[in-house]
């Protein structure tokens, strides 16, 4: 059986920049070398079909650095 991203990633938590008024929430998890990003509104979907955007950890760090400027 293939391991899903949801099984590989740990420490899932909501972004500290969640936009509560519009229910625009994302969760972030990691497996050490990769970062997963998923939509909290899709939590009812089974893990094997729930979309996860996966990026290398250094790329995610670069994105956050760029966005914080």
N, C-alpha and C positions, 0 to 999 in steps of 0.2 A: 504494500500500500504506500502511496506517495504521501510524504509529509506536507501539510499545508503551511502557508506562511504564518497562519495564526498559531500553529503548533511550534514553529521554529522561533518566532518572536516572543519575547517575554517583557514584562514590565510595562504593559500597555497602560497609558494614562492620557487623560484629556490634555490638550494643549492649554497652556496658561493664557493664550490669546483667543480663547473661545468667545464667540459672539453670541451671547445668550439670547438676546432679543429676537434674532432671526433663526435661532436653533441651528446655527452654523458651527458645528463642533467636529473636531478631528481628534483622533487618538494616535499616539506614537508609541511604537514598540521597537525593540532591537534584538538582534542575535549576536551582537558584538562587532560584527563587521558591516552589517547592513541595517538600515532603518526602514521600518514599515510605517505607512501612513494610511489610516482608514477612516471612513465616515461613521460617526457614532449613530446616525439615523438608520444605518443598515444592520444594527446589532441583531435583529430578528432573523436575518438570513443565516443559513447553515455556514459554518466556517469554511467548508470546502468550496463555496461559491461566492463568499463575501469578498469584494474587490479590495486589494491591498496594493498601494503604490510602494514599490521597494526601490530604494536608492542606496548607493554606497555611503557609509557613515561620513567620510570626508566631504562628499558632495552635499549631504544634508547640512553639515556644519557650514559649508560655504554659502548655501542658500540662506540660512539663518543670519549669517554675518551680513550678507548683502541686504536682506530685508530690514535689518536693524539700523541701517544707515539713514 
